[in-house]
Amino acid sequence: MELIIEFLPLLMFVVLIPLLFSGFPVAFILGGVGLLFWLLAVWLGVVNDKSFLLVISRIHGGIVSNLTLVAIPMFIFMGTMMEKSGIARDLLNTLQLLLRRVPGGLALAVVFLGVIMAATTGIIGASVIMMTLLALPVMSEQKYDLPLATGTIAASGTLGILIPPSIMLVVMGNLLSVPIGSLFVAALMPGLLLSVLYVGYIIIYAKLNPSHAPSMVVDETMTRAEYFSLMFKSLLPPMLLIFMVLGSIFAGYATPTEASGIGAFGAIVLAYFKGNLSFKSVKEVTEHSALTGAMLFGIFLGATAFSYVFALLGGHDLIVRGVEAFSIGPWSVLAAIMVAVFILGFFFDWIQITLIVLPVFAPIISGLDFGDHLPYPEMGLIWFAILVALNLQTSFLTPPFGFALFYMKGVAPKEVKISHIYKGIIPFILLQLAGLLALLIWPSIALWLPYTLGVN
């Protein structure tokens, strides 16, 4: 009996993992497992029945009364409104024209569109679906290799998970008690690094296989004035919105929560000037934002209950004792966590992984000493959060449950097979892992900018 009591926290995961595959709502599974093991702990005499009030208090203090989390529904609203406004379509058309003579120009236009949309939406499902509908028919018409086309769209569409304003970074900041502004700034360079790796790969691939990425056939009759007018109309609005949201955070004029309100209002203004603002569109955007936000906050509640019961049963102490017993060094611990997150990404989405892994392992990471490898030791948790975020980028692309792949297949033309998509994402997964390795070797990629700017 004493052995069961000691390993009760680990049994929580033994029960949790198979239930996550059941298809039952994740929020109910997390909260239900937490409640079940709390009742079991009360029955075994490990905790008293009044400890339930501590769980409720933790949920109220960590979720219900946390104003930082207001940024999540606001960023969702901003991204959804941007999707409805038609700005992305204009952007892609303009980028196609600008890159028409560059090898693989259309694929590069998709990458740049992914970067811009990542900085204005941060909603992966919407970005991947929208970019598939906009770009894949054009790439197919231009005789692009289907694996290259699908891989480029899927990888570029998932940049929003890392490039701020990322909803995932808001969640991570709340879980780790790390300033969200610092996470936003820290994620900027790794996100751009991934984009550069994508661009480099596409240019090399296009030069080696010109028939797989032919030059675009576009209208050459436009005058220079018409080009500049098109660039002004399509590039300026989203860049202005990015400047309003991220610039206000980086400059210290607004918190991420306040900036999310600026972004939501800015998206409404842009939709108005595009002529796409109507009662119907506002109603659809509001409903989508409310449903998505309710789903996320339901998971937050369940995950908070699960993680607090885990801590209440001594889960953190059990892991620390295990690390000490096996004399595992800090790099071994970090490597084990990164491998575990990567493997979990094959089966679960970022919400489940983040809300389960971070509360469990963050206390351990914060106590590890990486010596001189970390240029700014006080920013160790920020480095860890960006490592996990970059690692989770792969969870959208890795089969069998890569959500970006399912989003794409659901709206792709019939001639696009799932085999094309699987083949196409392999190089981009390798590029993401290369970016992760670079961040492990050179932490300053993420830490130099927030340290220099002093953003919090």
C-alpha positions as CSV (number, residue, x, y, z in Angstrom):
1,M,0.0,0.0,0.0
2,E,2.8,2.4,0.8
3,L,4.4,1.7,-2.6
4,I,1.0,2.5,-4.3
5,I,0.8,5.8,-2.3
6,E,4.4,6.8,-3.2
7,F,3.8,6.2,-6.9
8,L,0.3,7.6,-7.0
9,P,1.3,10.7,-9.1
10,L,2.9,8.4,-11.8
11,L,-0.3,6.3,-11.9
12,M,-2.1,9.5,-12.9
13,F,-0.2,9.4,-16.2
14,V,-0.8,5.7,-16.6
15,V,-4.5,6.4,-16.5
16,L,-4.4,9.6,-18.4
17,I,-2.5,8.5,-21.6
18,P,-4.9,5.8,-22.8
19,L,-7.9,8.1,-22.0
20,L,-6.5,10.8,-24.3
21,F,-6.8,8.4,-27.2
22,S,-10.4,7.7,-26.4
23,G,-11.7,10.7,-28.3
24,F,-13.5,12.0,-25.2
25,P,-13.1,15.8,-24.7
26,V,-9.7,16.5,-23.3
27,A,-10.9,19.0,-20.7
28,F,-13.1,16.4,-19.1
29,I,-10.4,13.8,-19.2
30,L,-7.8,16.0,-17.5
31,G,-10.3,17.3,-14.9
32,G,-11.8,13.8,-14.4
33,V,-8.5,12.1,-13.8
34,G,-7.5,14.8,-11.3
35,L,-10.8,14.4,-9.5
36,L,-10.6,10.6,-9.5
37,F,-7.1,10.6,-8.0
38,W,-8.0,13.2,-5.4
39,L,-10.8,11.0,-4.3
40,L,-8.5,8.0,-4.2
41,A,-5.9,10.0,-2.2
42,V,-8.6,11.1,0.3
43,W,-9.7,7.4,0.7
44,L,-6.1,6.3,1.3
45,G,-5.6,9.1,3.8
46,V,-2.9,10.9,1.8
47,V,-4.8,14.2,1.8
48,N,-7.9,15.4,3.7
49,D,-11.2,16.3,2.0
50,K,-10.7,20.0,2.7
51,S,-7.8,20.0,0.2
52,F,-10.4,20.2,-2.6
53,L,-10.9,23.8,-1.7
54,L,-7.2,24.3,-2.6
55,V,-7.8,22.9,-6.1
56,I,-10.8,25.3,-6.6
57,S,-8.7,28.2,-5.3
58,R,-5.9,27.4,-7.7
59,I,-8.4,27.3,-10.7
60,H,-9.9,30.6,-9.6
61,G,-6.5,32.3,-9.1
62,G,-4.7,30.8,-12.1
63,I,-7.5,30.9,-14.7
64,V,-10.7,32.7,-13.7
65,S,-9.2,35.9,-12.3
66,N,-6.1,35.9,-14.5
67,L,-6.4,39.0,-16.7
68,T,-3.4,37.9,-18.8
69,L,-5.5,35.2,-20.4
70,V,-7.9,37.8,-21.8
71,A,-5.3,38.1,-24.6
72,I,-6.3,34.7,-25.9
73,P,-9.8,35.4,-27.1
74,M,-8.7,38.8,-28.4
75,F,-5.9,37.4,-30.5
76,I,-8.3,34.7,-31.8
77,F,-10.8,37.4,-32.8
78,M,-8.0,39.4,-34.5
79,G,-6.8,36.4,-36.5
80,T,-10.3,35.3,-37.5
81,M,-11.2,38.8,-38.6
82,M,-8.0,39.0,-40.7
83,E,-9.0,35.7,-42.3
84,K,-12.4,37.0,-43.2
85,S,-11.2,40.4,-44.5
86,G,-9.4,39.0,-47.6
87,I,-6.1,40.6,-46.8
88,A,-4.2,37.3,-47.1
89,R,-5.4,36.8,-50.7
90,D,-4.1,40.3,-51.7
91,L,-0.9,39.6,-49.9
92,L,-0.3,36.4,-51.8
93,N,-1.0,38.0,-55.2
94,T,1.5,40.8,-54.5
95,L,4.2,38.5,-53.2
96,Q,3.8,36.4,-56.3
97,L,4.5,39.4,-58.5
98,L,7.5,40.5,-56.5
99,L,9.1,37.1,-56.6
100,R,8.1,36.1,-60.1
101,R,11.7,35.8,-61.4
102,V,13.3,34.1,-58.3
103,P,13.7,30.3,-58.4
104,G,10.9,28.8,-56.5
105,G,9.3,32.3,-56.3
106,L,5.8,31.0,-55.6
107,A,6.9,28.7,-52.8
108,L,8.9,31.6,-51.3
109,A,5.8,33.8,-51.6
110,V,3.9,31.2,-49.5
111,V,6.7,31.3,-46.8
112,F,6.6,35.1,-46.6
113,L,2.8,35.0,-46.5
114,G,3.1,32.5,-43.6
115,V,5.4,34.8,-41.7
116,I,3.2,37.8,-42.1
117,M,0.0,35.9,-41.3
118,A,1.7,34.3,-38.3
119,A,2.4,37.8,-36.9
120,T,-1.3,38.7,-37.4
121,T,-3.3,35.6,-36.6
122,G,-1.5,32.9,-34.6
123,I,-4.3,30.5,-35.4
124,I,-2.8,27.4,-37.1
125,G,-6.0,25.8,-38.4
126,A,-7.2,29.0,-40.0
127,S,-3.7,29.8,-41.5
128,V,-3.2,26.3,-43.0
129,I,-6.7,26.1,-44.4
130,M,-6.6,29.6,-45.8
131,M,-3.1,29.2,-47.4
132,T,-4.1,25.8,-48.9
133,L,-7.2,27.3,-50.5
134,L,-5.3,30.3,-51.8
135,A,-1.9,28.9,-52.8
136,L,-2.3,25.2,-53.6
137,P,-4.4,25.6,-56.7
138,V,-2.1,28.2,-58.0
139,M,1.0,26.1,-57.3
140,S,-0.7,23.1,-59.0
141,E,-1.5,25.2,-62.0
142,Q,2.1,26.4,-62.2
143,K,3.2,22.7,-62.3
144,Y,4.8,22.7,-58.9
145,D,5.9,19.4,-57.5
146,L,3.0,18.5,-55.1
147,P,5.2,17.3,-52.2
148,L,7.1,20.6,-52.3
149,A,3.9,22.6,-52.6
150,T,2.1,20.8,-49.7
151,G,5.2,20.7,-47.5
152,T,5.8,24.5,-48.0
153,I,2.2,25.4,-47.2
154,A,1.9,23.1,-44.1
155,A,5.2,24.3,-42.6
156,S,4.6,28.0,-43.4
157,G,1.1,27.8,-42.0
158,T,2.3,26.5,-38.6
159,L,4.7,29.4,-38.0
160,G,2.0,31.1,-36.1
161,I,2.6,28.7,-33.2
162,L,6.0,30.3,-32.6
163,I,6.1,33.8,-34.1
164,P,4.3,36.3,-31.8
165,P,1.6,37.1,-31.0
166,S,1.3,33.3,-30.4
167,I,-1.5,32.0,-28.3
168,M,0.7,29.2,-27.2
169,L,3.2,31.6,-25.8
170,V,0.5,33.3,-23.8
171,V,-0.4,29.9,-22.3
172,M,3.2,29.1,-21.6
173,G,3.8,32.5,-19.9
174,N,0.9,31.9,-17.6
175,L,2.0,28.3,-16.7
176,L,5.6,29.2,-16.1
177,S,4.9,32.6,-14.5
178,V,7.2,34.2,-17.1
179,P,6.4,37.6,-18.6
180,I,4.6,37.1,-21.8
181,G,6.3,40.1,-23.4
182,S,9.7,38.5,-22.8
183,L,8.4,35.2,-24.5
184,F,7.1,37.2,-27.4
185,V,10.5,38.9,-28.0
186,A,12.5,35.7,-27.3
187,A,10.4,33.8,-29.9
188,L,10.9,36.3,-32.6
189,M,14.5,35.3,-33.7
190,P,13.9,31.5,-33.6
191,G,10.7,32.0,-35.7
192,L,12.6,34.1,-38.3
193,L,15.4,31.5,-38.2
194,L,12.9,28.8,-39.2
195,S,11.7,31.0,-42.0
196,V,15.2,31.6,-43.3
197,L,15.8,27.8,-43.2
198,Y,12.6,27.3,-45.2
199,V,13.7,29.9,-47.8
200,G,17.2,28.5,-48.1
201,Y,15.9,25.0,-48.7
202,I,13.3,26.1,-51.3
203,I,15.9,28.2,-53.2
204,I,18.4,25.3,-53.3
205,Y,15.7,22.8,-54.2
206,A,14.4,25.0,-57.0
207,K,17.9,25.5,-58.5
208,L,18.6,21.7,-58.4
209,N,15.1,20.8,-59.6
210,P,13.9,23.7,-61.8
211,S,11.1,21.6,-63.3
212,H,9.6,21.0,-59.8
213,A,9.4,24.7,-59.1
214,P,9.1,26.6,-62.4
215,S,9.0,30.3,-62.8
216,M,5.6,31.9,-62.5
217,V,3.5,33.0,-65.3
218,V,2.1,36.4,-64.4
219,D,0.8,39.5,-65.9
220,E,3.7,41.6,-67.2
221,T,1.6,44.4,-68.5
222,M,1.4,46.3,-65.2
223,T,3.2,49.6,-65.0
224,R,5.6,50.5,-62.2
225,A,3.0,52.8,-60.6
226,E,0.5,50.0,-60.6
227,Y,3.0,47.8,-58.9
228,F,3.7,50.3,-56.2
229,S,0.0,50.9,-55.7
230,L,-0.7,47.2,-55.3
231,M,2.2,46.8,-52.8
232,F,0.9,49.8,-50.8
233,K,-2.6,48.5,-50.6
234,S,-1.8,44.9,-49.8
235,L,1.4,45.1,-47.7
236,L,0.8,48.2,-45.7
237,P,-2.4,47.1,-43.8
238,P,-1.0,43.9,-42.2
239,M,2.4,45.4,-41.6
240,L,0.7,48.3,-39.8
241,L,-1.3,45.9,-37.7
242,I,1.9,44.0,-36.8
243,F,3.6,47.2,-35.8
244,M,0.6,48.2,-33.7
245,V,0.5,44.9,-31.8
246,L,4.1,43.9,-31.4
247,G,5.6,47.4,-31.5
248,S,3.5,48.5,-28.6
249,I,4.6,45.4,-26.6
250,F,8.3,45.7,-27.5
251,A,8.4,49.4,-26.8
252,G,6.8,48.9,-23.4
253,Y,3.8,51.0,-24.2
254,A,1.3,48.2,-23.8
255,T,1.1,44.8,-22.1
256,P,0.3,41.8,-24.3
257,T,-3.3,41.9,-22.9
258,E,-3.7,45.5,-23.9
259,A,-2.0,44.9,-27.3
260,S,-4.5,42.1,-28.0
261,G,-7.3,44.6,-27.7
262,I,-5.4,46.9,-30.1
263,G,-5.0,44.1,-32.5
264,A,-8.7,43.1,-32.4
265,F,-9.7,46.7,-33.0
266,G,-7.2,47.1,-35.7
267,A,-8.5,44.0,-37.5
268,I,-12.0,45.5,-37.4
269,V,-10.7,48.8,-38.9
270,L,-8.9,47.0,-41.7
271,A,-11.9,44.9,-42.5
272,Y,-14.0,48.1,-42.7
273,F,-11.6,49.7,-45.2
274,K,-11.5,46.5,-47.2
275,G,-15.3,46.7,-47.5
276,N,-15.7,43.3,-45.8
277,L,-17.1,44.5,-42.5
278,S,-20.8,43.5,-42.0
279,F,-23.1,42.4,-39.3
280,K,-22.9,38.8,-40.6
281,S,-19.1,38.8,-40.7
282,V,-18.8,40.2,-37.2
283,K,-21.3,37.6,-35.9
284,E,-19.4,34.8,-37.5
285,V,-16.0,36.0,-36.1
286,T,-17.5,36.5,-32.7
287,E,-19.1,33.1,-32.6
288,H,-15.9,31.4,-33.8
289,S,-13.8,33.3,-31.2
290,A,-16.2,32.4,-28.4
291,L,-16.3,28.7,-29.3
292,T,-12.5,28.5,-29.7
293,G,-11.9,30.4,-26.5
294,A,-14.4,28.3,-24.6
295,M,-12.7,25.1,-25.8
296,L,-9.3,26.4,-24.7
297,F,-10.4,27.6,-21.3
298,G,-12.2,24.4,-20.6
299,I,-8.9,22.6,-21.2
300,F,-7.1,25.1,-18.9
301,L,-9.5,24.3,-16.1
302,G,-9.1,20.6,-16.5
303,A,-5.3,20.8,-16.8
304,T,-5.0,23.1,-13.8
305,A,-7.0,20.6,-11.7
306,F,-4.8,17.7,-13.0
307,S,-1.5,19.4,-12.4
308,Y,-2.4,20.7,-8.9
309,V,-3.6,17.3,-7.8
310,F,-0.3,15.9,-9.2
311,A,1.7,18.4,-7.1
312,L,-0.6,17.8,-4.1
313,L,0.3,14.0,-4.2
314,G,4.0,14.8,-4.3
315,G,4.6,14.3,-8.0
316,H,7.3,17.0,-8.3
317,D,9.2,15.6,-5.4
318,L,9.0,12.1,-6.9
319,I,10.5,13.3,-10.2
320,V,13.2,15.2,-8.4
321,R,14.1,12.2,-6.3
322,G,14.2,10.1,-9.5
323,V,16.6,12.5,-11.2
324,E,18.8,12.6,-8.1
325,A,18.8,8.8,-7.7
326,F,20.0,8.2,-11.3
327,S,22.5,11.0,-11.1
328,I,21.2,12.5,-14.4
329,G,23.0,15.7,-15.4
330,P,21.1,18.8,-16.5
331,W,21.7,18.1,-20.2
332,S,20.4,14.6,-19.9
333,V,17.3,15.8,-18.2
334,L,16.7,18.5,-20.9
335,A,17.4,16.0,-23.7
336,A,14.9,13.5,-22.2
337,I,12.2,16.2,-22.0
338,M,12.9,17.4,-25.6
339,V,12.7,13.8,-26.9
340,A,9.5,13.2,-24.9
341,V,7.9,16.3,-26.2
342,F,8.8,15.4,-29.8
343,I,7.4,11.9,-29.5
344,L,4.2,13.1,-27.8
345,G,3.8,15.5,-30.8
346,F,3.1,12.4,-32.9
347,F,0.0,11.7,-31.0
348,F,-1.2,14.9,-29.2
349,D,-1.6,18.6,-30.0
350,W,0.3,21.4,-28.4
351,I,-2.5,22.2,-25.9
352,Q,-2.4,18.8,-24.3
353,I,1.4,18.6,-24.3
354,T,1.9,22.1,-22.9
355,L,-0.6,21.9,-20.1
356,I,0.7,18.5,-19.0
357,V,4.5,18.8,-19.5
358,L,5.2,22.3,-18.4
359,P,3.7,22.3,-14.9
360,V,5.4,18.9,-14.2
361,F,8.9,19.7,-15.5
362,A,9.2,23.5,-15.1
363,P,10.2,23.3,-11.4
364,I,12.9,20.8,-12.3
365,I,14.3,22.8,-15.2
366,S,14.4,26.0,-13.0
367,G,16.7,24.2,-10.6
368,L,19.2,22.9,-13.2
369,D,22.5,24.5,-13.7
370,F,23.8,24.8,-17.2
371,G,26.9,26.7,-16.2
372,D,28.4,29.2,-18.7
373,H,26.3,27.8,-21.6
374,L,23.5,30.1,-20.6
375,P,24.7,33.7,-21.1
376,Y,21.8,35.0,-18.9
377,P,21.1,32.3,-16.2
378,E,18.1,34.2,-14.9
379,M,16.4,33.6,-18.2
380,G,16.7,29.8,-18.1
381,L,12.9,29.3,-18.0
382,I,12.4,31.6,-21.1
383,W,15.0,29.5,-23.0
384,F,13.2,26.3,-21.9
385,A,9.8,27.7,-23.0
386,I,11.1,28.6,-26.5
387,L,12.8,25.2,-26.9
388,V,9.5,23.5,-26.1
389,A,7.6,25.9,-28.4
390,L,10.0,25.2,-31.3
391,N,9.8,21.5,-30.6
392,L,6.0,21.7,-30.6
393,Q,6.2,23.2,-34.1
394,T,6.8,19.6,-35.3
395,S,3.6,18.3,-33.6
396,F,1.5,19.9,-36.3
397,L,3.4,18.1,-39.1
398,T,4.3,14.7,-37.7
399,P,2.0,11.8,-38.6
400,P,-0.2,10.0,-37.6
401,F,-2.0,13.0,-35.9
402,G,-0.4,16.0,-37.4
403,F,-3.3,18.4,-37.3
404,A,-1.9,20.7,-40.1
405,L,-1.9,17.7,-42.4
406,F,-5.5,16.9,-41.7
407,Y,-6.5,20.6,-42.2
408,M,-4.7,20.6,-45.5
409,K,-6.1,17.3,-46.8
410,G,-9.6,18.4,-45.9
411,V,-9.6,21.3,-48.3
412,A,-7.0,20.3,-50.9
413,P,-8.0,19.3,-54.4
414,K,-8.7,15.6,-55.1
415,E,-5.4,15.0,-57.0
416,V,-3.5,15.8,-53.8
417,K,-3.0,12.5,-51.9
418,I,-2.0,12.1,-48.3
419,S,1.2,10.5,-49.5
420,H,2.1,13.8,-51.3
421,I,1.6,15.6,-48.0
422,Y,3.6,13.1,-45.9
423,K,6.5,13.2,-48.4
424,G,6.5,16.9,-48.5
425,I,6.7,17.6,-44.8
426,I,9.7,15.4,-44.1
427,P,12.4,18.1,-45.2
428,F,10.6,20.8,-43.2
429,I,10.5,18.6,-40.0
430,L,14.2,18.1,-40.4
431,L,14.7,21.9,-40.8
432,Q,12.6,22.4,-37.6
433,L,14.9,20.0,-35.8
434,A,17.9,21.8,-37.1
435,G,16.5,25.0,-35.7
436,L,15.9,23.3,-32.4
437,L,19.5,22.1,-32.3
438,A,20.8,25.6,-33.1
439,L,18.8,27.0,-30.2
440,L,20.2,24.3,-27.9
441,I,23.7,25.1,-29.0
442,W,23.3,28.9,-29.1
443,P,20.7,30.1,-26.5
444,S,21.5,33.7,-27.4
445,I,19.3,33.2,-30.5
446,A,16.3,33.5,-28.2
447,L,17.7,35.3,-25.2
448,W,19.8,38.2,-26.5
449,L,16.9,40.3,-27.8
450,P,14.7,40.2,-24.7
451,Y,17.8,40.8,-22.5
452,T,18.9,43.7,-24.6
453,L,15.5,45.3,-24.7
454,G,14.6,44.5,-21.1
455,V,11.0,43.6,-22.2
456,N,8.8,42.1,-19.5
